[in-house]
Amino acid sequence: MYKKSLVFTLVFLAAAAVFAQNSDFQAYIESYKKIAVREMNRAGIPASIKLAQALLESNAGKSELARKANNHFGIKCHSDWTGKTYEQEDDDYDEFGNLKKSCFRKYKDAEDSYIAHSEFLRDPRKANRYGFLFRLETTDYKRWAKGLKSSGYATAGNYDNLLIKIIETYKLYEFDRFSNNDFPDGRPTKDKDFIAGLDLRRVNDVKVIFAKNNVTVTDISEKANISIKRLERYNEILPVVTTPLPDDTRIYIQPKRCRVRGGSKWHYVKKGETLFEISQFYGVKMKRLLKRNRIPDDVEVQATQRLKLRGFKIRKGDRPRLETEPKPTESVPPLLPDDGFMQDDDVAPLPTDTPTTTPTTDNPNPQPTQPTGAVYYTVVKGDTLYNISRRYGLTVDALMQLNNLSGNNISIGQTLRVK
């Protein structure tokens, strides 16, 4: 009986600890999600990654460093720090092998810590260490997590897995697709954003009604004091004005924008998805999506097609291939200009196929021949696995497998197989 009681007590205490952590984490996310999204849109670091790092490093804001120094990311002083400091034991040792206090940065408030974290990763002096991260999509939290680990941000061997677990447990990836005014709780972000009887939100910083309770376009027109003609102009295609709308149908009451503000730069078309649905989802005008992606007015988007949501119009030769079009014969795509953080300098010309050695009577012991059709590339200054993989239409993982690489490090003069 005593053993059963003890087991029950231990299980209860473990469950209580998990619940307390979940509660603390949820409260922390609610407090700092807007700062994380705002920094994502300003600096390009996924909101999910920033929140996960802060949750892990600060123990949801309860660590000594977070409470006494407003340092939520465990950033140390380093030689260039001139602000206030806070000392505590961490992982620094003196010449005798004794643990000594480490110097950490101290901030005025938590928001300053979030901003400083962005500036720390984007520091041009650290471009060779963290710069490749800013070539990744803000929705690719797994590669961001693995990149932070490989670049040595933290000493924990499973740092990437810890971040990914937190992101997926608390669904932090949902924040990676929101702009400064778009949050999944659906509540208005400003007091003036209120119309009685209507669910008013903001998408891409544009006011939009989410249909509820069989509301019609006519109802929205009357309650928002906006004419049907204007609603038709704002939404480009308007449902029958007297027919009840399905729940969560979006009716914009302001003009949609020309581009997406923040979040992912690309949208991958799902099967059955139309250009109008994509336009309504992101709050971007259809004609701008067509123009930016060089799609003719009379052509509908196709499944798996990649649409650019912001930035310059794609190059003329880079219009996404439709499912109905034949595959191109050229396997090596042209090198695109990069609009990310790092720049590709000293780009070498594309190499030609490496000739194979043909046995002759004069050379009875020829060198082993290379794989038929293999193509090789010699690494030059400024190269990364990412920009090489882009140049040859590969993924980074495929490039690593071709060359039996176990990490992201490459050196100038190194020969890589790219085909």
Stockholm file with secondary structure:
# STOCKHOLM 1.0

chainA/1-419         MYKKSLVFTLVFLAAAAVFAQNSDFQAYIESYKKIAVREMNRAGIPASIKLAQALLESNAGKSELARKANNHFGIKCHSDWTGKTYEQEDDDYDEFGNLKKSCFRKYKDAEDSYIAHSEFLRDPRKANRYGFLFRLETTDYKRWAKGLKSSGYATAGNYDNLLIKIIETYKLYEFDRFSNNDFPDGRPTKDKDFIAGLDLRRVNDVKVIFAKNNVTVTDISEKANISIKRLERYNEILPVVTTPLPDDTRIYIQPKRCRVRGGSKWHYVKKGETLFEISQFYGVKMKRLLKRNRIPDDVEVQATQRLKLRGFKIRKGDRPRLETEPKPTESVPPLLPDDGFMQDDDVAPLPTDTPTTTPTTDNPNPQPTQPTGAVYYTVVKGDTLYNISRRYGLTVDALMQLNNLSGNNISIGQTLRVK
#=GR chainA/1-419 SS CHHHHHHHHHHHHHHHHHHHHHHHHHHHHHHHHHHHHHHHHHHCCCHHHHHHHHHHHHTTTTSHHHHHHCCSSCCBCCTTCCSCEEEEEEEEECTTSCEEEEEEECCSSHHHHHHHHHHHHHCGGGHHHHGGGGGSCTTCHHHHHHHHHHTTSCCCTTHHHHHHHHHHHTTGGGGGGCCTTCCTTCCCSSTTCCCTTSEEEEETTEEEEECCTTCCHHHHHHHHTCCHHHHHHHHSSCCCTTSCCCTTCEEESSCCBSSCCSSCSEEECCTTCCHHHHHHHHTBCHHHHHHHTTCCTTCCCCTTCEEECSSSCCCGGGCCCCTTSCCCSCCSCCCCCCCSSSCCCSCCCCCCCCCCCCCBTTBSSCCCCCCTTCCEEECCTTCCHHHHHHHTTCCHHHHHHHTTCSSSCCCTTCEEECC
#=GC SS_cons         CHHHHHHHHHHHHHHHHHHHHHHHHHHHHHHHHHHHHHHHHHHCCCHHHHHHHHHHHHTTTTSHHHHHHCCSSCCBCCTTCCSCEEEEEEEEECTTSCEEEEEEECCSSHHHHHHHHHHHHHCGGGHHHHGGGGGSCTTCHHHHHHHHHHTTSCCCTTHHHHHHHHHHHTTGGGGGGCCTTCCTTCCCSSTTCCCTTSEEEEETTEEEEECCTTCCHHHHHHHHTCCHHHHHHHHSSCCCTTSCCCTTCEEESSCCBSSCCSSCSEEECCTTCCHHHHHHHHTBCHHHHHHHTTCCTTCCCCTTCEEECSSSCCCGGGCCCCTTSCCCSCCSCCCCCCCSSSCCCSCCCCCCCCCCCCCBTTBSSCCCCCCTTCCEEECCTTCCHHHHHHHTTCCHHHHHHHTTCSSSCCCTTCEEECC
//
